[in-house]
């Protein structure tokens, strides 16, 4: 991966951007993407939209959501301990003992999530997942007054971990779901900016996916694309405890995952397969018999309907602070998307 692209991925994943608080990540994405986009803008909802060849046909929308899961301040007690709720699908098994960063008006604030020590837990308590109201965040405040001088009700937080490189092209960070997808959208636009295209391409870093695909709904309505492609993560099945009989045989480093099912227009799926073969790119197939829990769901149902595709990034340990993806997968997805778009022309028909 190019050095500047890797630096961008690292900067993007290190931003604090749970659903509803994506501004920092959106600004990083805009700063990078505007270098090669013809136009870049934001809508009322906060989605960042970059455009190549405005007015071309057909109109293509690429969507990767830029929000992540996290926490929110709900209550501060007299001793200065902070009680919180979750933003999106947080795994409560993993919450106790985490360090967190709050995003406040005064900057980043460190805290730790506490609970009763294991030595003092009753036998029944040890067998149960802690309820959210049984956990608190300690920011080191001496009392309620000091804590409230630092934090406001509604301030968001995320685990206090960042981007790191492992081995064999693997990288780890919180929030690869789906900052990795937003990264791929930007990289695809970078590749296409070097080509002569007939299509109009709208690359979108969508917001609030983790709480109901909200940014995709509003941005797709505004863009009114002929074709919409979501880029999101999916479950890798190449680590212990994963049942391939249930989720399929998806390997990290195995290449783009091309989704197939009722949420996907069959001609879009076929063209992705054809493109991957012609470009000699590795690929995998995932079958989803229902609506996918991704931006592809919202895009497909926009206005009178949109021809839709979904390309997924294999991801280990989804919705944890240690999500793992492969850099080669990200590169190959951007290559597949750009080659796919170059195949499209004004006469293409993508109805069922």
C-alpha positions in Angstrom: 0.0 0.0 0.0 1.2 3.5 -0.8 2.7 5.4 2.1 0.2 8.2 1.9 -2.7 5.8 1.7 -1.4 3.9 4.8 -1.0 7.2 6.7 -4.6 8.2 5.8 -6.0 4.9 7.0 -4.1 5.2 10.3 -5.3 8.8 10.8 -8.9 7.9 9.9 -9.1 5.0 12.3 -7.6 7.0 15.1 -10.4 9.6 15.0 -13.2 9.4 17.6 -16.4 9.1 15.6 -19.3 7.1 17.1 -22.7 7.5 15.4 -23.8 11.1 15.6 -20.3 12.4 16.3 -18.5 11.7 13.0 -17.3 15.2 12.3 -13.6 14.5 13.1 -13.5 11.4 10.8 -15.5 13.2 8.1 -13.0 16.1 8.1 -10.0 13.7 7.7 -11.8 11.9 4.9 -12.7 15.2 3.1 -9.1 16.5 3.4 -7.7 13.4 1.8 -10.4 12.9 -0.8 -10.6 16.5 -2.1 -7.1 16.1 -3.6 -8.5 14.0 -6.4 -12.2 14.7 -6.5 -13.8 17.2 -8.8 -16.1 18.4 -6.1 -16.6 17.6 -2.4 -19.5 18.6 -0.2 -21.5 17.6 2.9 -25.3 17.3 3.3 -27.5 18.3 6.2 -27.1 14.9 7.8 -23.3 15.1 7.8 -22.5 12.7 5.0 -19.4 13.6 3.1 -19.8 13.3 -0.7 -17.1 13.5 -3.3 -17.9 13.6 -7.0 -16.0 12.6 -10.2 -17.3 13.5 -13.6 -20.5 15.1 -12.5 -23.2 14.8 -15.3 -21.8 11.5 -16.6 -24.1 8.4 -17.0 -24.9 6.2 -15.3 -24.7 7.8 -11.9 -22.8 5.5 -9.5 -22.8 5.8 -5.7 -20.1 4.2 -3.5 -20.9 4.1 0.2 -18.7 3.3 3.2 -19.9 4.3 6.6 -17.5 6.3 8.7 -19.2 6.0 12.1 -18.3 3.5 14.8 -19.8 2.1 18.0 -19.1 3.7 21.3 -20.5 5.1 24.6 -22.4 8.2 25.8 -22.5 10.0 29.1 -25.9 9.6 30.8 -25.4 10.5 34.4 -22.7 11.7 36.8 -23.1 10.8 40.5 -22.1 12.8 43.6 -18.7 11.1 43.8 -17.9 12.1 40.1 -18.4 8.6 38.6 -19.8 8.6 35.1 -22.6 6.3 34.1 -23.1 5.7 30.4 -25.1 4.1 27.6 -23.9 2.4 24.4 -24.0 3.8 20.9 -24.6 0.9 18.5 -24.0 -2.8 19.1 -21.4 -2.9 21.9 -20.4 -6.3 23.3 -20.9 -6.0 27.0 -18.6 -9.0 27.6 -15.7 -6.8 26.7 -16.6 -3.5 28.4 -15.3 -3.8 32.0 -11.6 -2.8 32.3 -11.4 -0.8 29.1 -9.7 2.6 28.9 -11.8 5.1 27.0 -11.4 8.5 25.3 -14.2 11.0 25.7 -14.7 13.6 23.0 -15.5 16.9 24.8 -15.7 20.5 23.9 -12.4 21.0 25.7 -10.6 18.1 24.0 -9.9 14.4 24.6 -10.4 13.1 28.1 -9.2 9.7 29.4 -11.3 7.5 31.6 -11.4 3.8 32.7 -14.4 1.6 32.9 -14.7 0.1 36.4 -16.7 -2.5 38.2 -16.4 -4.5 41.4 -13.2 -6.5 41.5 -13.4 -10.2 40.6 -12.4 -11.2 44.2 -15.6 -9.6 45.5 -18.0 -10.9 43.0 -20.6 -13.5 44.2 -20.5 -16.8 42.3 -23.7 -15.9 40.4 -22.3 -12.6 39.4 -19.2 -14.2 38.0 -21.4 -16.2 35.6 -23.3 -13.2 34.2 -22.5 -10.4 31.9 -22.4 -7.1 33.7 -25.4 -4.9 33.1 -24.6 -1.5 31.7 -26.0 0.2 34.9 -23.5 -1.8 37.0 -20.5 -0.3 35.2 -19.1 3.2 35.5 -16.3 5.4 34.1 -13.7 6.9 36.4 -12.0 10.0 35.0 -10.2 10.7 38.2 -12.5 13.5 39.3 -12.7 14.2 43.1 -16.5 14.9 43.0 -19.6 15.6 40.8 -18.7 19.3 40.4 -15.2 18.6 39.0 -16.6 15.8 36.7 -19.3 18.1 35.4 -16.7 20.8 34.7 -15.0 18.3 32.4 -17.8 16.3 30.8 -21.3 17.2 29.6 -24.3 14.8 29.4 -24.2 13.3 25.9 -20.5 13.4 25.4 -19.3 10.4 23.4 -16.5 8.0 24.1 -14.6 5.1 22.4 -12.1 2.5 23.6 -8.7 4.2 24.0 -6.8 2.1 21.4 -5.5 3.0 18.0 -4.1 1.7 14.7 -1.2 -0.8 14.8 0.5 -3.1 12.3 0.7 -6.8 12.9 2.4 -9.2 10.5 1.6 -10.5 7.0 -0.2 -7.3 5.8 -2.6 -7.5 8.8 -3.5 -4.3 10.8 -5.5 -3.8 13.9 -7.7 -0.9 15.1 -11.1 -0.2 16.6 -13.6 1.0 14.1 -12.5 -0.8 10.9 -16.2 -1.4 10.8 -16.5 0.6 8.7 -13.7 3.2 8.4 -12.0 0.6 6.3 -14.9 0.9 3.9 -14.8 4.7 3.9 -11.1 4.4 3.2 -11.8 2.1 0.2 -14.3 4.6 -1.2 -11.6 7.3 -1.1 -9.0 5.0 -2.6 -11.3 4.0 -5.5 -11.9 7.6 -6.3 -8.1 8.1 -6.3 -7.6 5.3 -8.8 -10.5 6.5 -11.0 -9.2 10.1 -11.0 -6.3 8.9 -13.2 -8.7 7.4 -15.8 -11.1 8.8 -18.3 -14.6 7.7 -17.2 -18.0 8.0 -18.8 -19.9 7.5 -15.6 -20.5 10.0 -12.8 -19.2 8.6 -9.5 -20.4 9.8 -6.1 -18.2 8.5 -3.3 -19.9 8.9 0.1 -18.6 8.5 3.7 -22.0 7.8 5.3 -22.9 8.6 8.8 -25.0 6.9 11.5 -25.0 3.4 9.9 -24.6 1.7 13.3 -27.9 3.1 14.5 -30.1 2.3 11.5 -28.4 2.9 8.1 -29.4 6.6 8.5 -26.8 8.3 6.5 -27.2 6.0 3.5 -30.9 6.7 3.4 -30.5 10.5 3.2 -27.5 10.6 0.9 -28.9 8.0 -1.5 -32.1 10.0 -1.7 -30.2 13.2 -2.5 -27.9 11.6 -5.1 -30.6 9.4 -6.7 -28.0 7.0 -8.1 -28.6 4.5 -11.0 -26.3 2.0 -9.3 -25.3 1.9 -5.6 -22.4 -0.1 -4.1 -21.9 -0.4 -0.4 -18.5 -1.3 1.0 -18.6 -2.8 4.5 -16.9 -5.4 6.6 -18.0 -9.0 7.0 -17.1 -11.9 9.3 -13.9 -13.7 8.6 -14.2 -17.3 9.4 -10.6 -18.2 9.7 -10.1 -18.2 13.5 -11.2 -20.5 16.3 -14.9 -20.8 17.2 -16.2 -19.7 13.9 -18.8 -22.1 12.3 -18.3 -22.1 8.6 -21.6 -24.1 8.2 -23.4 -21.0 9.4 -21.3 -18.1 8.0 -19.5 -19.5 5.0 -15.8 -19.8 4.4 -14.5 -16.2 4.3 -10.7 -15.8 4.8 -8.9 -12.6 5.7 -6.5 -11.9 2.9 -8.7 -14.0 0.5 -9.7 -10.9 -1.5 -12.9 -8.9 -1.9 -16.1 -10.6 -0.7 -18.8 -10.3 -3.4 -22.3 -10.5 -1.9 -25.1 -12.4 -3.5 -28.8 -12.5 -2.4 -32.1 -10.5 -2.6 -30.4 -7.3 -1.5 -28.2 -7.5 -4.6 -29.1 -6.9 -8.2 -28.1 -10.1 -10.1 -26.5 -8.3 -13.0 -24.3 -6.2 -10.6 -23.2 -9.4 -9.0 -22.4 -11.1 -12.3 -20.4 -8.0 -13.6 -18.3 -8.0 -10.4 -17.5 -11.7 -10.9 -16.6 -11.1 -14.5 -14.5 -8.1 -13.6 -12.6 -9.9 -10.9 -11.8 -12.8 -13.3 -10.7 -10.5 -16.1 -8.5 -8.4 -13.8 -7.1 -11.6 -12.2 -8.1 -10.4 -8.7 -8.8 -12.8 -5.9 -12.4 -12.9 -4.7 -14.8 -14.7 -2.4 -18.6 -15.0 -2.5 -21.0 -14.6 0.4 -24.6 -15.6 0.2 -27.1 -13.5 2.3 -30.7 -14.8 2.0 -32.2 -11.7 3.6 -31.7 -8.0 3.6 -28.1 -7.2 4.5 -27.5 -5.2 7.7 -25.5 -2.7 5.6 -25.9 0.6 3.7 -26.8 -1.7 0.7 -30.2 -2.2 2.3 -31.0 1.5 2.5 -29.6 2.2 -1.0 -31.6 -0.5 -2.7 -34.9 0.8 -1.4 -34.3 4.5 -2.3 -37.0 6.2 -4.3 -38.3 3.8 -6.9 -35.3 1.4 -6.2 -31.6 1.3 -7.1 -29.6 -1.4 -8.7 -27.4 -2.4 -5.8 -24.2 -4.3 -5.0 -22.2 -5.0 -1.8 -18.5 -5.7 -1.6 -17.2 -6.7 1.9 -13.9 -6.6 3.7 -13.1 -9.8 5.7 -12.8 -8.7 9.3 -11.8 -10.6 12.5 -13.2 -9.7 15.9 -15.9 -7.3 14.6 -17.4 -4.8 17.1 -14.4 -5.2 19.5 -11.5 -2.8 20.1 -9.2 -5.1 18.1 -10.7 -5.5 14.7 -8.2 -7.0 12.2 -8.2 -6.5 8.4 -5.7 -7.2 5.6 -4.2 -4.3 3.7 -4.1 -6.4 0.5 -7.8 -6.9 0.7 -8.4 -3.2 0.9 -6.2 -2.6 -2.1 -7.8 -5.3 -4.1 -11.3 -4.0 -3.3 -10.4 -0.6 -4.6 -9.0 -2.1 -7.8 -12.1 -4.2 -8.3 -14.4 -1.3 -7.8 -12.5 1.0 -10.2 -12.3 -1.7 -12.9 -16.0 -2.4 -12.4 -16.9 1.2 -12.9 -14.7 1.5 -16.0 -16.8 -1.3 -17.5 -20.1 0.6 -17.2 -21.5 2.7 -20.0 -24.6 4.7 -20.8 -26.4 1.7 -22.3 -26.0 -0.5 -19.3 -29.3 -1.9 -17.9 -29.3 -3.2 -14.3 -32.9 -4.0 -13.7 -33.8 -7.5 -12.3 
